[in-house]
Amino acid sequence: MLIWAQPSLPSDERTNGKEVRAAFSEQCAAIQKCSAVIYDGWRNFNYGIVVSEDGYILVKASELEQRTDLAVRIGETKYTEVKVVATDPHWDVALLKVDADGVSPVVWAESSDLPQGSWVVANGASSRSLRRVNVGIISAESREVKGRAPAVIGVTFKPDKDSLEIHVVSPDTGAEKAGLKAGDIIKKFGGDEVTTRDSLIDRIRDFMAGEKVPIEFERDGELLKADVELMPRDKAYKERKSRNDQMSGDYSKRRDSFPRVLQTDIPFSARTIGGPLLNLDGECVGMNIARANRAESFAIPAKELREVLKKLMKTAR
C-alpha cells in the first residue's frame, strides 16, 4: 500500500525562516541597536540589554559564573574592559559597565501586559556585524515560576546525632568550597540559630541557588565563620535529568524561581538568552532570562525589570 504525504513547508517559510524574518526588518534594526553580545574571550555566550547611552548593560547573572575574560560588542564596536558593577540574585540579573558614549539604549514599552498570542521578537544568532532575530508568541499568562528543587549547601548529617554535625561534604559544592569538613557542627545559617534539620531547611528556603549565605559552625570546640554558596540540588548531587530535560537539549543554568515571567515559544538556545524581548513596535517588553525546556522560554516583564534596574543603578553609582 502506498501512502502519499504533502511536501513539508519550505524552510524559508517556517516560523523563523528567511521569508518570515524579513517581515520583521524594523524589529531587527531595533535589536541591532539595543542588544549587546557578551563574550568570554573570543566566544560569545549570551546577550544583554543596553540601558544607557554611556554603556550600562543588563545581563543574566548566572551566566557570568566562571567567566574570566569578559568582553562586550555593541553594534560593531567591541569593548574588552568590562566591569560587573551590581547583581540581583533574586531575579538573576547583573549590571555591566563598559566605557561607551552615545550608544542606543532600549526603548521601553508602556506596558508589558501582552495577551496570549501576541507576536514578540528576540535575538537569534549573531555575527560580527549583524543580529539575526527569532520570532514567536506569548504562549501563556504571566506568572510566578517556582523552584523545581530547593537549593542545598552540599552536606549530609550524621543520622544518629541531634545536632547538625556534618557526616559527608559533597565534592564541588558550596560547602566544600567554603572549607566545611566532616565533624563540623552548623550553629547559625543566614544569621539565625539552627538546631535541627527542619530549622535549617526552612532557613535555606529563604535564599536562592547562587546566593552566598553566612554560616557559623563549630570545629573542635572553636566557633568559625564562612560564606557558603547555595547550589541547585540537581547540580550538587548530579541527579538524573527528567525525560523532558533529556529531549530539550541545552537549557539555562537557572530557569526557575522567578517572581514573575512572560512565557514565549521562541526557539532560543541557552546562548541566545539575555537580550531584549520586543513587541511589534520595537519596544522592550521584557528581558529573556531563561530557556526552560524545548517548548518554554521565560522573560522578566519590563515593569519589574525597570524596578530591578533602578536598584542596580543606585548600587553602581
C-alpha positions as CSV (number, residue, x, y, z in Angstrom):
1,M,0.0,0.0,0.0
2,L,1.3,3.4,-1.0
3,I,1.0,6.4,1.4
4,W,1.4,9.8,-0.1
5,A,2.2,12.9,2.1
6,Q,2.2,16.6,1.3
7,P,5.7,18.1,0.9
8,S,6.8,19.9,4.1
9,L,6.8,23.7,4.2
10,P,10.0,25.1,2.7
11,S,12.5,26.1,5.4
12,D,12.4,29.8,4.4
13,E,8.7,30.0,5.1
14,R,8.7,28.4,8.6
15,T,8.3,30.3,11.8
16,N,11.9,31.5,11.8
17,G,12.7,31.1,8.2
18,K,14.1,33.7,5.9
19,E,10.8,34.9,4.5
20,V,9.2,35.2,7.9
21,R,12.2,37.1,9.4
22,A,12.1,39.5,6.5
23,A,8.7,40.7,7.8
24,F,10.3,41.8,11.0
25,S,13.0,44.0,9.5
26,E,12.1,47.0,11.7
27,Q,12.3,45.0,14.8
28,C,15.7,43.5,13.6
29,A,17.0,47.1,13.3
30,A,15.9,47.8,16.9
31,I,17.5,44.6,18.1
32,Q,20.7,45.6,16.4
33,K,20.9,48.9,18.3
34,C,19.8,48.0,21.8
35,S,21.2,44.5,22.3
36,A,24.8,43.6,23.3
37,V,26.7,40.4,22.6
38,I,28.6,39.1,25.6
39,Y,31.8,37.2,25.2
40,D,34.2,35.2,27.2
41,G,37.4,35.7,25.2
42,W,36.6,35.2,21.6
43,R,33.4,33.1,22.2
44,N,30.0,34.7,22.6
45,F,27.9,33.0,25.3
46,N,24.9,35.4,25.9
47,Y,23.2,38.6,25.1
48,G,22.5,41.8,27.1
49,I,20.3,44.8,27.0
50,V,21.8,48.3,26.5
51,V,20.1,50.5,29.1
52,S,22.0,53.8,28.9
53,E,24.0,55.9,26.4
54,D,27.1,55.6,28.5
55,G,27.4,51.8,28.4
56,Y,25.4,50.2,31.2
57,I,24.1,46.7,30.2
58,L,21.7,44.2,31.8
59,V,22.7,40.6,31.5
60,K,21.8,37.2,33.0
61,A,23.9,36.9,36.2
62,S,24.2,33.2,36.5
63,E,25.8,33.0,33.0
64,L,28.7,35.1,34.3
65,E,29.9,32.4,36.6
66,Q,33.5,31.3,35.9
67,R,33.9,33.7,33.0
68,T,37.4,35.1,33.2
69,D,37.8,37.3,30.1
70,L,34.6,39.3,29.6
71,A,34.1,41.4,26.5
72,V,31.0,43.1,25.1
73,R,30.0,44.1,21.5
74,I,27.5,46.9,20.9
75,G,26.8,47.4,17.2
76,E,30.2,46.7,15.6
77,T,32.3,48.0,18.5
78,K,33.9,45.5,20.9
79,Y,34.7,46.6,24.4
80,T,37.3,44.5,26.3
81,E,37.2,46.3,29.6
82,V,34.0,45.2,31.3
83,K,33.0,45.8,34.9
84,V,30.3,43.8,36.8
85,V,29.0,46.7,38.9
86,A,25.9,45.2,40.6
87,T,23.9,42.0,40.8
88,D,20.4,41.0,41.8
89,P,20.4,37.2,42.7
90,H,16.6,37.3,43.2
91,W,16.0,38.0,39.5
92,D,19.3,36.5,38.2
93,V,20.2,39.9,36.7
94,A,23.6,41.7,36.6
95,L,24.6,45.2,35.5
96,L,27.7,45.6,33.4
97,K,29.6,48.8,32.5
98,V,31.7,49.5,29.5
99,D,33.4,52.8,28.5
100,A,30.9,53.7,25.8
101,D,29.5,57.0,24.7
102,G,26.4,57.6,22.5
103,V,25.2,54.1,22.2
104,S,21.4,53.5,21.7
105,P,19.6,52.3,24.8
106,V,16.5,50.2,24.7
107,V,13.1,51.9,24.3
108,W,10.8,50.7,27.0
109,A,7.2,49.7,26.2
110,E,4.5,51.5,28.2
111,S,3.0,48.1,29.2
112,S,4.3,44.5,29.2
113,D,0.9,43.0,29.8
114,L,0.6,41.2,26.5
115,P,-2.3,38.9,25.7
116,Q,-1.6,35.3,24.7
117,G,-0.8,35.0,21.0
118,S,0.9,38.4,20.8
119,W,3.9,38.4,18.4
120,V,7.3,39.1,20.1
121,V,10.8,39.3,18.7
122,A,14.2,38.5,20.3
123,N,17.9,37.8,19.4
124,G,18.8,34.8,17.3
125,A,22.3,34.0,16.2
126,S,24.8,36.8,15.6
127,S,27.8,37.6,13.5
128,R,30.4,40.4,13.9
129,S,28.1,42.9,12.3
130,L,24.6,41.5,12.4
131,R,22.0,40.3,14.9
132,R,19.5,37.9,13.5
133,V,16.1,37.7,15.1
134,N,13.9,34.9,16.4
135,V,10.2,35.4,16.4
136,G,7.4,33.8,18.4
137,I,4.3,34.5,20.5
138,I,3.4,35.0,24.1
139,S,2.3,31.4,24.9
140,A,0.9,31.7,28.5
141,E,-0.3,34.2,31.0
142,S,2.4,35.9,33.1
143,R,3.0,34.1,36.3
144,E,5.5,33.2,39.1
145,V,7.9,30.3,38.3
146,K,8.7,28.5,41.5
147,G,11.9,26.5,42.0
148,R,11.9,22.9,40.7
149,A,14.1,21.8,43.6
150,P,15.4,23.5,46.8
151,A,18.9,24.9,47.0
152,V,21.4,23.0,49.0
153,I,24.7,23.6,50.7
154,G,26.1,20.2,49.8
155,V,26.4,18.2,53.1
156,T,24.7,15.3,54.8
157,F,24.4,15.0,58.6
158,K,25.1,12.1,60.9
159,P,21.8,10.2,61.3
160,D,22.3,9.4,65.0
161,K,23.0,13.0,66.1
162,D,20.6,15.6,67.5
163,S,22.9,18.3,66.4
164,L,23.7,19.4,62.8
165,E,27.0,17.5,62.8
166,I,28.2,17.1,59.2
167,H,28.8,13.5,58.1
168,V,29.8,14.0,54.4
169,V,30.7,17.1,52.4
170,S,29.9,16.5,48.7
171,P,32.6,17.4,46.2
172,D,32.4,20.5,44.1
173,T,29.7,22.1,46.2
174,G,29.4,25.4,48.1
175,A,30.2,23.6,51.4
176,E,33.4,22.1,50.1
177,K,34.5,25.5,48.6
178,A,33.8,27.2,51.9
179,G,36.1,24.7,53.7
180,L,33.5,22.8,55.7
181,K,34.6,19.3,56.9
182,A,33.1,16.2,58.3
183,G,32.6,16.7,62.1
184,D,31.8,20.4,61.8
185,I,28.6,21.4,63.6
186,I,26.5,24.1,62.0
187,K,25.2,26.6,64.6
188,K,23.9,29.5,62.5
189,F,22.7,30.0,59.0
190,G,22.0,33.4,57.5
191,G,22.4,35.0,60.9
192,D,19.8,32.8,62.6
193,E,20.4,29.9,65.0
194,V,19.6,26.5,63.6
195,T,19.4,23.4,65.8
196,T,17.6,20.8,63.7
197,R,17.5,19.8,60.1
198,D,14.0,21.1,59.7
199,S,15.0,24.5,61.0
200,L,18.0,24.6,58.6
201,I,15.8,23.6,55.6
202,D,13.3,26.3,56.5
203,R,16.1,28.9,56.6
204,I,17.6,27.7,53.3
205,R,14.2,28.2,51.6
206,D,14.6,31.9,52.3
207,F,17.5,32.0,49.8
208,M,18.1,31.0,46.2
209,A,20.7,29.0,44.4
210,G,23.7,31.2,43.6
211,E,23.4,33.3,46.7
212,K,26.3,33.2,49.3
213,V,25.0,32.9,52.8
214,P,27.0,33.5,56.0
215,I,27.1,30.5,58.4
216,E,28.7,29.8,61.8
217,F,29.9,26.3,62.7
218,E,31.8,24.6,65.5
219,R,35.1,22.7,64.9
220,D,37.0,21.1,67.7
221,G,35.3,23.5,70.2
222,E,36.1,26.6,68.2
223,L,33.4,28.8,66.6
224,L,34.2,29.6,62.9
225,K,32.5,31.6,60.2
226,A,32.3,31.1,56.4
227,D,30.2,32.1,53.4
228,V,28.5,29.2,51.6
229,E,27.2,29.4,48.1
230,L,23.9,27.6,47.6
231,M,23.5,25.3,44.6
232,P,20.6,23.7,42.8
233,R,20.0,20.1,44.1
234,D,20.4,18.5,40.7
235,K,23.7,20.2,40.1
236,A,25.1,19.5,43.5
237,Y,24.1,15.8,43.5
238,K,24.2,15.1,39.8
239,E,20.6,14.0,39.8
240,R,19.3,12.3,36.7
241,K,17.6,14.5,34.1
242,S,13.9,14.1,33.5
243,R,12.8,12.8,30.1
244,N,11.6,16.3,29.1
245,D,15.0,17.7,30.0
246,Q,16.8,15.0,28.1
247,M,14.8,15.9,25.0
248,S,15.2,19.7,25.5
249,G,18.9,19.9,24.7
250,D,20.7,22.8,26.4
251,Y,18.8,24.9,28.8
252,S,19.7,27.8,31.1
253,K,21.7,27.2,34.3
254,R,19.0,28.9,36.2
255,R,15.5,28.5,34.8
256,D,13.2,28.9,37.8
257,S,12.5,30.8,41.0
258,F,11.4,34.0,39.2
259,P,8.7,36.1,40.9
260,R,7.0,36.8,37.5
261,V,7.7,35.9,33.9
262,L,6.3,36.2,30.4
263,Q,6.4,32.9,28.7
264,T,7.1,32.6,24.9
265,D,7.6,29.8,22.4
266,I,10.7,31.5,20.8
267,P,13.2,28.7,19.9
268,F,16.2,30.0,21.9
269,S,19.3,28.2,22.8
270,A,20.9,28.8,26.2
271,R,23.5,31.0,24.4
272,T,20.9,33.4,22.9
273,I,19.2,34.2,26.3
274,G,19.8,37.6,28.0
275,G,18.7,40.1,25.4
276,P,15.6,42.2,25.0
277,L,12.1,40.9,24.2
278,L,10.5,43.4,21.8
279,N,6.9,43.9,20.7
280,L,5.9,44.7,17.1
281,D,6.7,48.4,17.7
282,G,10.3,47.6,18.5
283,E,9.8,48.4,22.2
284,C,11.1,46.3,25.0
285,V,8.5,44.3,26.9
286,G,11.0,42.2,28.9
287,M,14.4,40.6,29.2
288,N,14.8,37.0,28.0
289,I,16.0,35.3,31.2
290,A,15.8,31.6,30.7
291,R,15.4,28.8,28.2
292,A,13.3,26.4,30.4
293,N,12.9,23.5,28.0
294,R,12.2,22.7,24.4
295,A,8.8,24.5,24.4
296,E,9.1,27.2,27.0
297,S,11.3,30.3,27.4
298,F,10.9,33.0,30.1
299,A,11.3,36.8,30.1
300,I,11.3,39.2,33.0
301,P,8.4,41.7,32.3
302,A,9.6,45.2,31.6
303,K,7.7,46.7,34.6
304,E,9.6,44.5,37.0
305,L,12.9,44.8,35.1
306,R,12.9,48.6,35.3
307,E,12.5,48.4,39.1
308,V,15.4,46.0,39.2
309,L,17.4,48.4,37.0
310,K,16.7,51.3,39.4
311,K,18.1,49.4,42.3
312,L,21.2,48.2,40.5
313,M,21.9,51.7,39.2
314,K,21.8,53.1,42.8
315,T,24.3,50.4,43.8
316,A,26.5,51.2,40.8
317,R,26.6,54.9,41.3
